[in-house]
Amino acid sequence: MSQGNVETEIKLPIASPEDANRRIGALAFRLKTPRAFESNVLYDTAGGALRGSGCLLRLRESGGSAILTYKGRGQAGKYKVREELETPLGWQWKERYTGVNAPRPPMGNGTPPPPSDDKANVMKKPPPKRPPPPL
């Protein structure tokens, strides 16, 4: 793992968002970038190979741009330290101009549900070839 592509993540306990804002303000930090919507979609194999090995593949969209991120398996220690590789995608998100609805929350397996107008095109389960036997 190269040193330039390592993420070290720490978690700091706070009582509430208001407490965090008060503490940050007391240190003379100020808001630089206003809050913006960020869409994160995780990808994995059908068998969950990435998650099972402690890795992650994420597509993040925010402010009209998208970044694909790979996070490797974490190293044992006090903080979460792992390889992180990111690449910006060479296109701009155009949903705001196409009439496509905002992303819906993922289903239980992390896969976004099909758009509502696609539900009519989803294949229906075929009827049984023969009726079930009486019990």
C-alpha positions as CSV (number, residue, x, y, z in Angstrom):
1,M,0.0,0.0,0.0
2,S,1.5,3.4,-1.0
3,Q,1.7,6.1,1.7
4,G,0.0,8.7,-0.6
5,N,-3.2,6.6,-0.8
6,V,-3.9,5.9,2.8
7,E,-6.9,7.1,4.8
8,T,-6.8,7.4,8.5
9,E,-10.2,7.9,10.0
10,I,-11.1,8.7,13.6
11,K,-14.5,9.0,15.3
12,L,-15.1,11.7,17.8
13,P,-18.0,11.4,20.2
14,I,-20.3,14.4,20.4
15,A,-23.5,15.0,22.5
16,S,-25.4,16.6,19.6
17,P,-24.9,18.5,16.3
18,E,-25.4,21.7,18.3
19,D,-22.6,20.7,20.7
20,A,-20.3,20.0,17.7
21,N,-21.1,23.4,16.2
22,R,-20.4,25.2,19.5
23,R,-17.1,23.4,20.0
24,I,-16.0,24.1,16.4
25,G,-17.0,27.7,16.7
26,A,-15.1,28.1,19.9
27,L,-11.9,27.1,18.0
28,A,-12.5,29.9,15.6
29,F,-13.4,27.7,12.6
30,R,-16.0,29.0,10.2
31,L,-18.2,27.5,7.6
32,K,-16.4,27.6,4.2
33,T,-18.7,25.5,2.0
34,P,-22.5,25.3,2.6
35,R,-24.1,22.0,3.0
36,A,-24.9,20.2,-0.3
37,F,-26.7,16.9,-1.1
38,E,-24.4,14.0,-1.6
39,S,-25.4,10.7,-3.2
40,N,-23.4,7.6,-2.3
41,V,-24.0,4.3,-4.0
42,L,-22.0,1.2,-2.9
43,Y,-21.3,-1.7,-5.3
44,D,-20.4,-5.3,-4.5
45,T,-20.7,-8.7,-6.1
46,A,-23.9,-10.8,-5.6
47,G,-22.1,-12.8,-2.9
48,G,-20.8,-9.7,-1.1
49,A,-17.1,-10.4,-1.8
50,L,-16.0,-6.8,-1.2
51,R,-17.9,-6.3,2.1
52,G,-16.8,-9.8,3.2
53,S,-13.2,-8.9,2.8
54,G,-13.6,-5.5,4.5
55,C,-13.3,-3.5,1.2
56,L,-15.7,-1.0,-0.4
57,L,-16.4,0.4,-3.9
58,R,-18.4,3.6,-3.9
59,L,-19.8,6.1,-6.4
60,R,-20.3,9.5,-4.9
61,E,-22.1,12.3,-6.7
62,S,-22.2,15.9,-5.4
63,G,-22.4,19.3,-6.9
64,G,-22.6,17.9,-10.5
65,S,-19.4,15.8,-10.4
66,A,-18.8,12.1,-9.5
67,I,-16.0,10.2,-7.9
68,L,-15.4,6.5,-7.9
69,T,-13.6,5.3,-4.7
70,Y,-12.1,2.0,-3.7
71,K,-11.3,1.5,0.0
72,G,-9.1,-1.5,1.0
73,R,-9.2,-3.7,4.0
74,G,-8.5,-1.8,7.3
75,Q,-5.3,-2.3,9.3
76,A,-5.5,-3.3,12.9
77,G,-4.9,-0.5,15.3
78,K,-6.4,2.3,17.4
79,Y,-7.7,4.2,14.3
80,K,-9.3,3.0,11.0
81,V,-6.4,3.1,8.5
82,R,-6.8,1.7,5.0
83,E,-5.9,2.1,1.4
84,E,-8.1,4.6,-0.5
85,L,-8.0,5.1,-4.3
86,E,-10.2,7.8,-5.9
87,T,-10.8,8.8,-9.5
88,P,-13.1,11.5,-10.7
89,L,-15.3,10.4,-13.5
90,G,-15.0,12.2,-16.8
91,W,-18.6,13.3,-17.1
92,Q,-21.0,15.7,-15.4
93,W,-24.2,14.6,-13.7
94,K,-27.1,16.0,-15.8
95,E,-30.2,14.8,-13.9
96,R,-31.3,18.3,-13.1
97,Y,-31.8,18.8,-16.9
98,T,-33.3,15.5,-17.9
99,G,-36.4,15.4,-15.8
100,V,-35.1,12.3,-14.0
101,N,-36.4,12.2,-10.4
102,A,-34.0,12.5,-7.5
103,P,-32.5,9.1,-6.4
104,R,-34.7,7.0,-4.1
105,P,-33.4,5.4,-1.0
106,P,-31.8,1.9,-1.6
107,M,-33.7,-1.3,-1.0
108,G,-32.6,-3.7,1.7
109,N,-29.6,-5.0,-0.3
110,G,-28.3,-1.5,-1.1
111,T,-29.6,-1.6,-4.7
112,P,-31.7,1.5,-5.7
113,P,-35.2,0.5,-6.7
114,P,-36.2,0.9,-10.3
115,P,-37.7,4.2,-11.4
116,S,-41.4,4.2,-11.0
117,D,-42.0,4.5,-14.7
118,D,-39.9,1.3,-15.3
119,K,-42.1,-0.9,-13.0
120,A,-44.4,-1.6,-16.0
121,N,-41.4,-3.0,-17.9
122,V,-40.1,-5.3,-15.1
123,M,-40.7,-9.0,-15.9
124,K,-43.5,-10.5,-13.9
125,K,-43.0,-13.9,-12.2
126,P,-44.5,-16.6,-14.5
127,P,-47.4,-18.5,-13.3
128,P,-46.7,-22.1,-12.2
129,K,-46.7,-24.7,-15.0
130,R,-49.1,-26.8,-13.0
131,P,-51.2,-26.1,-9.9
132,P,-49.7,-27.1,-6.6
133,P,-50.8,-30.5,-5.3
134,P,-53.4,-30.5,-2.6
135,L,-52.2,-31.0,1.0
